Amino acid sequence: MPDDHAFSSFISGPLTDADVARVADHGIWGPDGTLDPDAARLGRTLAAALADETRSDLLTDELAELVTRVRAIAVPAFPRVETTDGIRLSAFTLRQLAPGPHPLVVMPAGWTPLGWSLFMYAYLTLAAKGYHVIAYTPRGLGIKGLPSTSPGFIDVAGPHDWADGSAVIDHAVEHFAPSTIGFMGESYGSGISQLVAAHDDRVQAVVALSTWGNLADCLYGNDVRHIAAVAALLRLTGGPAEEKFDGRNRAILADFQAGTNMPAVADWGILRSPQSYLDLTNENGTPTFFSHTWHEGLFAANQVVDTFEGLRVPKRLNMWIGDHAVPEGSGLVAPPARPGDVNIPLQEAYAWLDHHLKGERNGVEDWPEVSNQIMFTYRTVPVRDPESGRPVGEHWIVEPARRESHARWSDVTTGIELLALTAGGAGGADGALVPVDAVGADAAGADAGRVDGGGAEPSWERAFIAGVDTEATAMDALMETGQAEWSGNPKTYDTRKFDRTHALVWTTAPLTGPAGSTAARRVRGIPRLSLTVRSTARSATLVAHLFDVAEDDTARIITHEPLNLDELTPGQDREVSWRLQAAAYDIPEGHRLMLVIDSKDPLYGDVSVVWTQTVVSSSEGAAAVLELPLG
């Protein structure tokens, strides 16, 4: 056991019901991708109460009752698990007291400075369901001096982390003799869970929450560095980079930040990608559950979909409104805020484990492979000030957003609407998006390249001044914007403020759907944009955004994706085609679809040159078209 005061020294006082309810409602994130202080304190306080059973006074009545109930069936412990190279990983265990064998869930910690202590509520929940639990902090993560910190250097889900996961399994087999073994992880822990399962066939089920499949794509998709994501992650390691990473990984990090030696950075990411080991996972037959978000800011959706498509095992993909760790985050750290509330993303994750580790026939055996939550289809009411009764500017969800199930991902998109981009009007007026043709689902997002835009407007070109950002951004802040979406408050854009000097805009006419339809367009799947570009510089960045625009010119974002173009010949055309991120979105009757292309976004490292000109064009042989997936 740790020193009884080790966790208590990081605690400012007892938890209140209001503290816990706030975390349950608002999740684990604070400003700028930092951890919410109350979420962090909740985890540390539960750890302190389990380290010293006399400290239940730190807990609310509900949490104290849960700890008492779990202590009656399971023994808590705080071991160090030794790895093959002598690192002693910090761990927390709950061992079932009743005669076994019992199933085991291993939870590698997410990428946080608190290590395993953040998700104490999840471990207690699993133990109450009859599981042995081992949670551990991957090597190198955590605040110096915190008992949940592991020594060594962070390997960023590299081979050391795979071997460490197997060492944790060895520890479990020796001390618990489990009947079955599953891995469940959030964020960093989810990627490690997949990688350990690929390399160790003792893992019999995986739950990967807010995960990645291709880390190289997350870091450098479309030759674009995801600088905001990496910066946010570096703030969460628990210490400065020179203390947290060895020389080789610091060199990779330095190359990424400088934009140099990027092929080596990509190779480094591929080594750490579960997608690279699908043959091993498929050979092991490991049932795999993914839970992800449409507007994921760290690990964008398409690479998870691509990895999911490569799995030939029992599998499930849940896609939700929000951003990284938002849908399930509050349920990992706190009980529901109100009686009757349920964290559905976690409820389904636990059901996956119950079916594949316990053998329960709980409906999982009949699940289709895919469930998509349709963006912003929830019903909300204004939140009002309790004293004045006036709206405070936020909304509260009173009816959850609709979900759609599909037997497989390929069923999500049933057809493609081709929309031709047209020339703008006089005086720099916006261009139009004009229907060209309807094609079958086989054309959806194909990587074969350009789609024939037969019937599109003859040749045209439009220009904008590059290197200056506009208000057409993907989000205000990592996690914060997605948390607001999940809570019923998606970001609203004023499209009149999009600076047409530094962006190009195309819009459909007001849309109508078939008779009896609930939406004018049911966007389902992965859009693709094809056009021709040239620049007065040797490099250019194109950031494409799709918006749903209401009658009053306010908008909500559907999806986006950047593209960097290097080694251009100034004044020479280049044909390009790229996928935007997957989406499931209903555009209401009378709304318009808007495409905005600019050259910068705070999330990304662009290669645009300030005050140079970028020209987008279309020609008879290379039509500028948007492939809009419908379902």
N, C-alpha and C positions, 0 to 999 in steps of 0.2 A: 504493500500500500504506500502511496506517496505521503509525504509529510502532511499532517492534517491541516496545516495552515498554508500549504502551497497554493491551493486554489483560492482559499479565503482571502489571501493577500491581494488578489486581483478583483475583489468584489467590493462594491461601494455601499452595499446595504441590502436588506431583504427585498424580494420581489413583491410587487403588488398585483392585484387582479388587473388593474389598468395597464401596467407594464406588459403583461402577458397578452392581453387583448390587443394592444397596439401592435405587437409583433405579429400576432395572428392575422391582423388586418393588412399590415403594411409590408410584411416579409422581411427578408434578411439584409436588404440593401439600404445604405445611407447615400448621401450626396457623392457624386463623381465615382460611383462604383466601389465605395468603401463599405465595410460591414456596418450595419445598424448597431449602435452601442447597446441598445436594449436586447437585441438578439444575441449579441456576444455575451452580455452579462447573464442572460438566461441560461445559456449552455454552461458557462463557468459555475454558476450557482448550483445547477443540478449536479455537476461533477463534484463540487465541494460537499454537497449533502450526501452523495454516495460514498465519498472518501471518509466522511465522519458522520455517522447516523445521528449524532446529537444536533447536527446543524439543519434539521428539518425546519427550524424556525426561520430559515432564509427563504422558504418556499411558500407559495400560495397553498391554500387548503387542497385544491384540486391536484397540484403537483406533488404535495406531500403524500396524499393518498395513493397516487400512482407509484411513488418510490416505495412506500410501505408494501403495496401489493406485489411489486416486482421483487423486493427483498424476501418476501415469503416464499418465492418459487425459484429464485436465482441468486447466485453469489456474485457480487461485483469484485473485480480485481483490476490492478493497474500494473500489468507486467511490462517488461522490456523483452521484445522479440529479437533475437540475434540473427543477423543476416549472414550469408556465406562469407562476406568480407569483413565481418566483425562489427558492423554498425548495430547499435541497440535501439531498435525502433520503439518509440513510445506507443503504448496500446492500452485499451480499456476492454475488459471482457465481462460478460454476464453468462455464467454457467448454470444451466438448469439443474435443480436439485433432484427432481423426480427421476426414477430409474429410466434409462434410455434404451437405445440411442435416440438422440434428438437431432433435427436438422440444424445446420449452422449457416448464419449469414455473416460474411466478412464485408466490412465497409471501410475501404481506404478513404481517408479524409479528402475533402475538397481542397482547392488551392486557397487556403486561408491562413492567416497568422495564428489562428487558434488551434490548428490541427484538428484532432478528432473531437475536441470538447464542444464544438459548435452544435453538433447534431445529437446531443444526449437524449432529447425527447424521442427521436427515432429509434435509438437502441432500446429504450425502455418499452416502446411500443412493440418492437419485435420480440423482446423477451416475454412480454405479456401474452404474445401469440404462441409461445412455446419454443422459440428458437434460442440456441446458443448464439451469442453475438461476440464477434471480435472486431473492434474498430481500431484502426492504427493510423498514425501520421506518416505519410511517405517521407523518406529520408530528406533532411535539409529544411523542411517546412516548419515554421513556427517562430514565435517570439522567444528570444533568449531568456531562460529562467522559468518559462511556463512549463509545468509538468507534461503537457501534451505535445511538446516540441520534440522532434527527432533530430539527432545529430547528423553530420555528414553534409554533402552537397546535394542540392536538388538535381535530379537526373531528367526532369521533364518527361516522365513516362518512358524513359529509355530502358535498355536491357537490365540495368540495376534494379529498376522498379518492378520489372517482370519477375526477376529472381526473388526480390523481397516478398512479393505476393505469394510465391511458392513457399518461402520460408515461414510465412504466417500460416499457410495451410499445414505445413509440417508441425508447427506449434499446436495447432488445433487438433490434429490427428492424435498427437501425443497426450494432450491434456483433456480433450473432450470426447474423442472417439465418435465423431458425428455420424449420423446415418447418411446424410447428404450435405453437399456444400454448394452454397450460392454466393455470388458477389453482387453487391449493390453499391453504386457510387453516384455522387453528384459532381458534375463538372470534372475536375481533375481526377477524382476518384472513379468517375464513370469510364474515362478513357483507360485508366489503369486496370479497371475491372475487365474490360474487353480484352486487353492485351495479355493479362494473366490467364484468362480463360483460353485464349488462343494457344498459349504455350504450356498449359497445364491441364490435362484432360480430367483432373479430379473435380474441376468446377462444372457443376451440373445445371446451373442457370445463371443468367446475368440480367440485372436491371441497370440500365445506363440512362441517367437523368441529365438533361442539358449537356450532351456529350459531343464528341467529335468522331468522325470516321477517317478523315484525311486532314492531318494537322498541317501538311504543306499548303493545302488549299486554304485553310483557315488563316495562315500567316501571309500567303502570297498569291491568292487566287487572281487570275487574269493579270498577273504581273503587278499587282497592287499590294503594297505593304499595309497590313491592318495595324496601324501604329497606335490607335487609341486602345484597342484591345490589349496589346502587349504592354502598354504603359499602365493600364489598369491592373493587369496581372502582377506586374513588378511591384506595385504598391501593396500587394497582399501576401508577400512571401514571409514577412516578419523580420526583415533586416535588409541591409544594403547588398547590392549585387555582388560586390567583391567578397562578401562573407557567405553568400548563399549559393554561388555557382563556382564550379571548378574552372580552370583556365580554358579548357576547350569550349565549354558552354558559354563562358563569358565572351569568347571570340565570336561564336555564332551570334550571340546577342548584339555585340558591337557591329557585326556585319549587317544584321537586320536593321539596326537603328540608322546606320549610315547608307543603307541601300547598296552595299557592295557584296560581291561574291554570293549573290542571291541563289545561283544554282546549288551551291553547297548548303545554304540555309534550307532550300527545298528538300534536298536529299536527307538532311537531318530530320526534317519533319516527316518525310515518308517513312523513315525507320520507326517513327513513333506513331504510326497510323494504323489503327485496327484494320482499315481497308487493305493494307499490305499483306495481311495474314488471314484473309477470308478463307483461303484453302484449308488452313489449320482449323479455324472455327467450324467450317463446314464438315471437315473430317471428324471433329470431336462431336458434332451434332448438338452444340450448346444452345439451348433455348435462350433467345435474346430479346429483351424488351427495351425499346427506345421511347423516351418522352422528351419532346423538343418543342421549340417555339418558332412561329413564323418570322418574327422580327428579332431573332437571335443576333446579338451584337458581337459575341466572342467567336462562336462556332456556327457560321451561317448555315441555313437549312439545307441547301442543295447537296452538300457533301455528306450529310447524314442520310438523305434520301438515297444517294448513290451507293453508300455503304449498305444500307438496308436492302436495296435491290440485289446486291451481290450475295446476301445470306441465303443459304439453302438449308435452313434449320427452322424449327418452330420459332416464329417471330411476331413481333407486334410493334407498330409505330403509332404513337399518339402525338398529334401536332396540336399546339395550343396557342391562344392569343398571348402576346407578351414577349419577354426577353429572357436572358440567361438566368436560370434558377428561380424564376418568378412564380410559375404556377405551383411548383412543389415546395419551394423554399420555406414558406411559413409552416407547412405541415411537418417539416423535418426538425423544426426547433421549438414548436409551441402547439398546445392543444387548440382546437377551434375556439373562436372568440365567443360564439353563441351556441346554446344547446341546439342540436339538430344539424349544425353545420358539419360538412364533411369535405376534406381535401380530396377531391376525386382523382387527380393525378397520382397521389400517393396510394389511395385506396386500390387503384388498379395495379400499381406496382407491387403492392403487398399480395394482391390476389395472384399475380404471376408467380411469385415465390411460393405461395401456398400450394398452387397447383403442381409446380414442377419439382418442389423439394419435399412437400408433404404428401403429394398424390391426391389432394382434394379435388373432387369434381365440383367446381364452383362456378362453372360457366366459361372459364378461360378456354376450355377445350373447344368451345363453339365460337370463340371470338373470330371475326374477320381480321385480316392482317393489319388493316389501316383504319384509324379513326381520326378525322380532321375536325377541329373546332373552327367554325366559320367566323371570320373576323367581324367583330363588333355587332353581331346579331343579338346580343343581349338587350334586355329592356331595363332602362335605368330611370331613376327619379332624382330630382335635385336634393342635395344635402342642404339642410336648413339650419341656421343658427338657432340653438335651443331657446334663446331668450327673445330674440327679435322675430324669429320665424322667417327671416329673409334667406334666400339662397346664398351659399358661400362660394359658389363657382365650381363645385365638384358634384359628381353624381354617384349614386349608389345602385348597385345591381340588384334588381328585384326578380329577374328571370334570367337564368344563365344563357349564354350563347349556344346556338344550335350546334350539334355534332353530326357528322355524316360518316358512315362506315362503308368500307370497300373491301372486297375479297383480296385485292392486291393493289399496289400503288399504280400499276398500269391502268386500272379502272377509274382512277381519279379524273383523268382527262378523257372526254369522249369525243371531242372535236376541237378544231382550231379555227378561229376567226382571223383572217388576214386583214390587217388594217394598213393601208398605204399612207405614208407620210407625204404631205403635199407642200408645195411652196407657200410661203407666207403671203399675206396681202400687202397692199401698198403701205408704205411708211413703217415697215417692220412688224406688221400685224402677225399674230400667231398663225401657224399652219394648221391644217386639219388632219384628222385621222379618218380615213374613208374606207369603208368595207370594200375588199377586193374580191374575195372568193371564200368559200367554206370548203375545208378539206377534212379528211378523216383523221382520227386520233393517231394513226401511224406516223403522221408528220410532226407530232408534238415534240418540240424541243430537240429535234434530231440534230446531232453534231455534224451532219453531212454538209452543212454550210448554208448558203443563201437559198431562200425560197423564191421561186418565180413570182414576181408581182404583176403578172399579166393583167392588163386593165388599169394599172396604176397611172397616175398623172405622168406626162412626159418629163423629160429631164429638167431638173431645177437644182439650185444650190442656195444655202442660207449660211450666214456667218455670225459668229459671236466673238467677243473679246475674252480670252482665256486668262486663267490665273487669279480670278477674283471670285470668292464664294458668293452664293445667293442664299435666300431663305428657303430654297428647295433642298432641305437637308433630310437625311434618313431619320434622325432623331435628335432630341435636344441633348440627351446624355445617356451613356450606357446604363442599362438596367432601370434608371429612373423613369424614362419614357415608357418602357415596357411594363414596369410596375403599374403606372397610371393606366395603360391600356387594359391590363388584367383586371384592374379595379373598376373599370367602366368609364375611364376618362382618356380616350385616345387623343393624341395631339391634333389640334386643329390648325390648318394652314390658311392664310389669306393669299390666294393665288394672284391677286392684283399686285402683291408686293414682290413677286418673283421678278428680278431685274432682267429684263429682256436684252439689255446690253451685254450681259454676261451669261446668258442662257438662251436656249431655243425651246419653244413651246409648241406642242400640237394638241388639239382637242377634238373629240368627236362632237357631233350634234347631240342634243339631249336624247338619251337612249330609251327605247321601249323594248319590252320582252314579248314573248308569245302570249296569247290570250290565256289567262289563268295562271301565269307565272308569278312567283313571288318576288322576282328580281328582273331587272332589265338585262343584266349579264351575270352569270354565275362563273366567276373566274376560278378555275380549278387546275392547278399544276404549275408548270415552269414556263413563263413567257420567254420569248427570244426576240432580240432586236437586230436587224441587219441594215447596214447603210454604208455609205462611202464617206471617207474623211480625208482632209488634207489640212496642213498647218503651215504657217510661216516659220515655225520652229522645227527642230529635229525630234521633238517629242510632244505628246499631247495626252490629256486625260479626258475621258468621257464618263460622266456619272449619270446614268439613266434612272429616272424615278417615274413610277406610275401612281397617279392620284385619282381618287374618286371625288369629283367636284359637284357640290350641291348648287341649287339655283342661285344662292347668294354669293357664289364664287369662293366659299370656304371649302376646304378639302381635307380628306384623310388619306394617308399614304397606304398604298396597297403593297408595293414592293419596290426594290431598287437594286442596282448593282453597278460598280465602277469597272472601268477598263483602262489600263495604261498602254500606250503605244510608244515604243522607243524606235530609234533608228529610222525615223521618217526622213524622206527626202523633201525638204521644203518645197511647197508648191505642187507636189506629186500626190495623186489620189491613192488611197489604200482602202480596199473593201474589208469590212470587219463584220463579225457576227458574234454575239455573245448572249448567254443566258442570264436573265434576271433571277432573283431568288423565288423559290416556290411560294405559292399563295393559295388561300381559299377565301374568297371574298365575294359577297353579293353587292353588286352596284344597283342601287334602287332606281325605280322608274323615274325618269325625268332628269337623273344625274348624268354627268358627262365623264368620260375617261380622258385624262390628261397625261401626256408624256412630256417630261421636262428633261433636257440634257444640259448639264453645266460641266464645270471642269474641276471642282473641288468639293470636298466634304471633310469635316473635322475627324471623321473616323479613319481616314485613309491618307497614305503617303502618295500624293499625286506627282506627276512629272510635267504638269503644265507650266508654261513659261509666262510670267506676268506680262499682260498687255500685248501678247501675240494674238494672231487671228486663227481661229479654228473654223473650218468650213465643212458643213455636212451637206451631202448631195445625194441625188438619185438620178438614175439614167435608165434607159430602156433595157439595157443588158444587166443592170445591177440596181434593181428597185429598192428603195428604202421602205422596209415593211416591219411592222410589229406583228408577231405571231402571238395571239392572245388565246391561252388554253381555256376551254370551257368544259363544264361538266353538269 
